[in-house]
Amino acid sequence: MMNGDHSWGMGWGFPFFGPVFWILIVIGIVYFVRWLVSGKEDGVQESLLDILKRRYARGEIDRDTFERMKKEIEP
């Protein structure tokens, strides 16, 4: 009875789940590599002064706040 048709070996699902498993592995590797590369594309991170200038340009902060914060972040 152990060697009958009820074993857990290569049953009807293996031809479907085997390739799906490997496709998911490849997709995972591709996304992992893209994630690694995306953080290092330009190699330059935006500085605090750049963020501050952008906020001032958008009108999120006024001139006095801009000048005060600029003095705080400059060495």
PALO-134959 format. One record per residue (C-alpha): residue number from 1; z, x, y. Coordinates in Angstrom, 2 decimals. Example, Ala and Ser with C-alpha at 12.3 -4.5 7.8 and 13.67 -1.06 7.14 Angstrom:
2
<r 1; <7.80; 12.30; -4.50>>
<r 2; <7.14; 13.67; -1.06>>
! end
This chain:
75
<r 1; <0.00; 0.00; 0.00>>
<r 2; <0.58; 2.91; 2.39>>
<r 3; <-3.03; 4.05; 2.28>>
<r 4; <-4.41; 0.57; 2.87>>
<r 5; <-6.10; -0.81; 5.96>>
<r 6; <-2.81; -1.17; 7.81>>
<r 7; <-2.28; 2.47; 8.77>>
<r 8; <-1.77; 3.65; 12.35>>
<r 9; <-4.50; 6.27; 12.15>>
<r 10; <-7.92; 5.92; 13.75>>
<r 11; <-8.05; 2.16; 13.94>>
<r 12; <-10.36; -0.12; 15.89>>
<r 13; <-8.89; 0.93; 19.25>>
<r 14; <-9.46; 4.66; 19.01>>
<r 15; <-13.16; 4.61; 19.93>>
<r 16; <-12.22; 2.76; 23.12>>
<r 17; <-8.87; 4.29; 24.11>>
<r 18; <-9.81; 7.90; 23.34>>
<r 19; <-12.57; 8.13; 25.97>>
<r 20; <-10.54; 6.05; 28.44>>
<r 21; <-7.66; 8.51; 28.06>>
<r 22; <-9.88; 11.50; 28.85>>
<r 23; <-11.57; 9.73; 31.76>>
<r 24; <-8.15; 9.02; 33.27>>
<r 25; <-7.16; 12.66; 32.79>>
<r 26; <-10.31; 13.87; 34.59>>
<r 27; <-9.81; 11.37; 37.43>>
<r 28; <-6.22; 12.52; 37.79>>
<r 29; <-7.28; 16.17; 37.99>>
<r 30; <-9.94; 15.34; 40.61>>
<r 31; <-7.42; 13.48; 42.78>>
<r 32; <-4.88; 16.28; 42.41>>
<r 33; <-7.40; 18.91; 43.52>>
<r 34; <-8.52; 16.75; 46.45>>
<r 35; <-4.88; 16.32; 47.47>>
<r 36; <-4.32; 20.09; 47.38>>
<r 37; <-7.47; 20.85; 49.36>>
<r 38; <-7.00; 18.10; 51.97>>
<r 39; <-3.78; 19.66; 53.24>>
<r 40; <-5.42; 23.04; 53.75>>
<r 41; <-8.86; 22.13; 55.09>>
<r 42; <-8.47; 23.27; 58.66>>
<r 43; <-5.48; 25.53; 58.08>>
<r 44; <-4.06; 24.62; 61.50>>
<r 45; <-1.35; 22.05; 61.95>>
<r 46; <-1.03; 20.10; 65.15>>
<r 47; <1.57; 21.62; 67.44>>
<r 48; <4.35; 19.69; 69.13>>
<r 49; <2.70; 20.28; 72.49>>
<r 50; <-0.56; 18.78; 71.22>>
<r 51; <1.28; 15.69; 70.02>>
<r 52; <3.07; 15.43; 73.34>>
<r 53; <-0.21; 15.74; 75.28>>
<r 54; <-1.81; 13.06; 73.13>>
<r 55; <1.11; 10.67; 73.70>>
<r 56; <0.92; 11.28; 77.46>>
<r 57; <-2.84; 10.70; 77.45>>
<r 58; <-2.37; 7.37; 75.63>>
<r 59; <0.22; 6.27; 78.15>>
<r 60; <3.08; 6.16; 75.66>>
<r 61; <5.23; 8.34; 77.92>>
<r 62; <5.32; 8.87; 81.68>>
<r 63; <4.88; 12.16; 83.55>>
<r 64; <8.62; 12.81; 83.98>>
<r 65; <9.23; 12.33; 80.27>>
<r 66; <6.23; 14.53; 79.47>>
<r 67; <7.51; 17.36; 81.69>>
<r 68; <11.07; 17.09; 80.35>>
<r 69; <9.95; 17.12; 76.72>>
<r 70; <7.50; 19.95; 77.39>>
<r 71; <10.34; 22.11; 78.73>>
<r 72; <12.41; 21.32; 75.66>>
<r 73; <9.77; 22.43; 73.17>>
<r 74; <8.54; 25.54; 74.97>>
<r 75; <10.30; 28.78; 74.08>>
! end
